[in-house]
Amino acid sequence: MMRFVDYDLAMLLREKGYDSGCDAYYHIMEDEDDSRNTFEITGNGGFDFFNEFNKHRVGAPRIGMVLDWLLYKHDIYLDAVYYTGGKWKYIATYVDDRLCDGEANASDCEYDSSNDAYTHGIKHVLTKMI
């Protein structure tokens, strides 16, 4: 959960109102293929980059920071669960046990890593629930 989100997820988070401090960012360029390769860590060890009022860069939070934001701002709990066969799934539910998008069970898809499960789970939550 210490990994940074990818460019596409960073843009989706910004669109959905994520503005907690980040210690890394992506440059936004006209050619989206170039943007994915312009990742930078702030360099001072702090979480001092914010999306607000920044038109040329987008914050790249760590997955754990996004999970905290979902939990404390939107009351959504998301976790990656290891299944037999070396595969991972994600589980999303509201804190008060309401179902997320009609299901609180694990996703139907299986992923090769916990990072992939978290990334797909976050994208699902952001597009279907927020």
Secondary structure by P-SEA (a helix, b strand, c coil): ccccccaaaaaaaaaaccccccccbbbbcccaaaaaacccccccccccccccccccbbbbbcaaaaaaaaaaacccccccccccccbbbbbbbccccccccccccccccccccaaaaaaaaaaaaaaccc
